[in-house]
C-alpha cells in the first residue's frame, strides 16, 4: 500500500490577494467613496437651500400679514413730525413710490397702561431691505426715534400703488384721494416680482 507523499512547502498553494488585486480593489473603493461623498454633499446642500427658501417664504408671509393688519386699521388722524410740521394721516414723500407712512389702530397694550391705541407706522424700502417703522407717540418731538424692524432682505424693489376712482392702479403722487385699496409689489432676489392687494378703509 502506497502512502501519500507529504506535502512540502513547495507543493502548498498560498491563498490571498496579489498586489495588483489589492491596488484594483483600493481604486474601486476610492471611486465609490468619492461618488458617495459627492452625493451626500449634494443632498445636504439641497436640504439647506430648501430650508433657507422656506424661511424666506415665512418672512414674506409675515410681512404681508403685518401690512394687512396695519392697512385695514387705518385712521384718518394727522400728526406732527419732529419739526412741528403737520403731516397728513396718509403720507408719502414727494415723487417716491417706495415709502408710505400712516396712522392706524390696533396698538398693543399688554401692560394695561393709559395710552392711545393708535400708532404711527411706515413701510420703507432702502439698501435692499423692506423695513417697518413704528413710533411710540403720534405727535413726535425733536429726537423721536422709531422702532425699526427688518421685514425682508434681498429685496430689489418695492413699489406702492393706489386704486383710483376709475378702478386703475396708479402711483400715489398722481392722486390726492384716499384710496379704497393699496397694492404693493416686491421684486425679491431669485423669486421675481410678487404683488399683494390690501383693502384700505379710511376711518
NUKOLLO-588463 format. One record per residue (C-alpha): residue number from 1; z, x, y. Coordinates in steps of 0.001 Angstrom, whole numbers, plus 500000, padded with zeros to 6 digits. Each point is the difference from the previous one (the first is absolute). Layout:
BEGIN
NODE  pos      up    east   north
NODE  NUM       Z       X       Y
...
This chain:
BEGIN
NODE  pos      up    east   north
NODE    1  500000  500000  500000
NODE    2  498898  501387  503262
NODE    3  502373  499921  502900
NODE    4  498892  499198  503541
NODE    5  499662  503102  502020
NODE    6  502529  500357  502804
NODE    7  498772  499159  503467
NODE    8  499945  503052  502083
NODE    9  500176  499954  503851
NODE   10  496278  500625  499993
NODE   11  499439  496762  498047
NODE   12  502171  497712  502163
NODE   13  498220  497780  502575
NODE   14  501660  500140  503403
NODE   15  500452  496528  501644
NODE   16  499825  499609  503824
NODE   17  497719  500041  503019
NODE   18  497774  502765  501056
NODE   19  500173  501321  503545
NODE   20  496729  498264  500842
NODE   21  501318  496674  498774
NODE   22  503149  500393  502133
NODE   23  497926  500766  503088
NODE   24  497825  496935  499418
NODE   25  503081  497788  499528
NODE   26  501584  501326  503205
NODE   27  496779  499417  501916
NODE   28  499762  496393  498778
NODE   29  503676  499394  500822
NODE   30  499537  501419  503503
NODE   31  497015  497768  500711
NODE   32  501837  496910  498749
NODE   33  503072  500908  502067
NODE   34  497934  500362  503163
NODE   35  498316  496655  499365
NODE   36  503329  498279  499359
NODE   37  501553  501524  503137
NODE   38  497023  498984  502139
NODE   39  500235  496444  498703
NODE   40  503734  499884  500704
NODE   41  499527  501309  503553
NODE   42  497245  497454  500645
NODE   43  502206  497175  498709
NODE   44  502962  501074  502172
NODE   45  497763  500321  503067
NODE   46  498580  496540  499366
NODE   47  503488  498536  499633
NODE   48  501219  501667  503194
NODE   49  496955  498782  501916
NODE   50  500492  496446  498729
NODE   51  503661  500149  501036
NODE   52  499100  501198  503492
NODE   53  497382  497292  500446
NODE   54  502455  497352  498807
NODE   55  502553  501220  502541
NODE   56  497374  499897  502780
NODE   57  499084  496440  499041
NODE   58  503671  499022  500125
NODE   59  500348  501436  503515
NODE   60  496851  498172  501133
NODE   61  501323  496694  498670
NODE   62  503348  500605  501696
NODE   63  498229  500679  503315
NODE   64  498088  496720  499736
NODE   65  503211  498110  499178
NODE   66  501655  501391  503144
NODE   67  496994  499061  502130
NODE   68  499960  496496  498544
NODE   69  503689  499547  500778
NODE   70  499748  501354  503549
NODE   71  496772  498241  501012
NODE   72  501140  496646  498610
NODE   73  503206  500171  502080
NODE   74  498384  500857  503336
NODE   75  501944  498725  503034
NODE   76  498420  499630  503423
NODE   77  502659  502004  501835
NODE   78  499169  502688  502561
NODE   79  502031  503212  500202
NODE   80  500501  502905  502365
NODE   81  499004  503507  499022
NODE   82  501808  503289  500705
NODE   83  498715  500026  503574
NODE   84  501142  496486  500821
NODE   85  496449  498633  499864
NODE   86  499363  496581  498488
NODE   87  498142  500107  496711
NODE   88  498457  496860  498421
NODE   89  501238  498542  496759
NODE   90  496858  501302  498314
NODE   91  499002  503366  501400
NODE   92  497117  502294  499115
NODE   93  499270  503207  501919
NODE   94  496805  499725  501996
NODE   95  496762  500887  498225
NODE   96  501669  500670  496660
NODE   97  499935  498044  496760
NODE   98  502448  501995  497901
NODE   99  503359  499129  501600
NODE  100  501651  496604  500350
NODE  101  503470  499233  501403
NODE  102  501665  496588  500062
NODE  103  503231  498015  499866
NODE  104  500993  498291  496775
NODE  105  502970  498336  498365
NODE  106  501672  500628  496699
NODE  107  502133  502963  501027
NODE  108  502597  500649  497326
NODE  109  503668  499821  500948
NODE  110  501952  501101  496921
NODE  111  503185  500621  501982
NODE  112  500037  496532  501560
NODE  113  500284  501417  503509
NODE  114  499118  498169  503193
NODE  115  496412  500966  500693
NODE  116  496546  498498  500300
NODE  117  497936  499313  496922
NODE  118  496932  501174  501944
NODE  119  498643  503514  499916
NODE  120  497138  501983  501444
NODE  121  497723  501624  497452
NODE  122  496734  501916  500049
NODE  123  497421  501168  497505
NODE  124  498388  503255  501029
NODE  125  497446  502349  498509
NODE  126  499896  503727  500624
NODE  127  499582  503330  498220
NODE  128  498903  498336  496770
NODE  129  503078  497778  499743
NODE  130  500765  496325  500541
NODE  131  503384  499600  501683
NODE  132  502303  497050  500634
NODE  133  502201  500333  503067
NODE  134  502969  497772  500810
NODE  135  502338  500059  503001
NODE  136  503716  499118  499887
NODE  137  499678  497938  503206
NODE  138  497269  497846  501508
NODE  139  500258  501222  503599
NODE  140  500006  503748  499788
NODE  141  501581  502538  502308
NODE  142  499139  503603  500726
NODE  143  500513  502037  496862
NODE  144  499565  497104  497590
NODE  145  498738  501422  496722
NODE  146  498467  497799  497293
NODE  147  500728  500302  496329
NODE  148  496792  501349  498462
NODE  149  499025  499288  496409
NODE  150  496957  501526  498312
NODE  151  498361  497216  498023
NODE  152  496888  501793  498766
NODE  153  498571  503497  499974
NODE  154  496435  501175  499373
NODE  155  498692  497300  502338
NODE  156  496677  500863  501645
NODE  157  499816  496978  502307
NODE  158  501925  496876  501023
NODE  159  498284  497186  501908
NODE  160  501447  496737  501340
NODE  161  497822  496938  500626
NODE  162  500742  496536  501397
NODE  163  498502  496678  498952
NODE  164  498643  498370  503162
NODE  165  499375  496335  500802
NODE  166  496473  500192  498602
NODE  167  501261  501155  496610
NODE  168  498772  503561  500502
NODE  169  501922  503212  499407
NODE  170  500080  502011  503222
NODE  171  501777  503071  501321
NODE  172  503226  499157  501865
NODE  173  498825  501193  503439
NODE  174  497169  497437  499991
NODE  175  502359  497015  500270
NODE  176  503204  499119  501822
NODE  177  500937  497102  497724
NODE  178  502708  500131  497399
NODE  179  498070  499945  496712
NODE  180  500555  497511  497174
NODE  181  499493  502826  497512
NODE  182  499911  503791  499898
NODE  183  498000  502255  497728
NODE  184  500954  503602  499301
NODE  185  497686  502473  498309
NODE  186  501054  503313  498556
NODE  187  497717  502751  498815
NODE  188  502073  501751  497331
NODE  189  499016  503345  498547
NODE  190  498413  499575  496577
NODE  191  500103  496182  500147
NODE  192  497734  499089  502883
NODE  193  500562  497140  502449
NODE  194  502578  497329  499197
NODE  195  500449  496923  502232
NODE  196  502651  497325  500100
NODE  197  500246  496854  502148
NODE  198  503255  498551  501319
NODE  199  500713  496635  501592
NODE  200  501447  500418  503470
NODE  201  501908  496958  501255
NODE  202  501371  500721  503497
NODE  203  503426  498433  500470
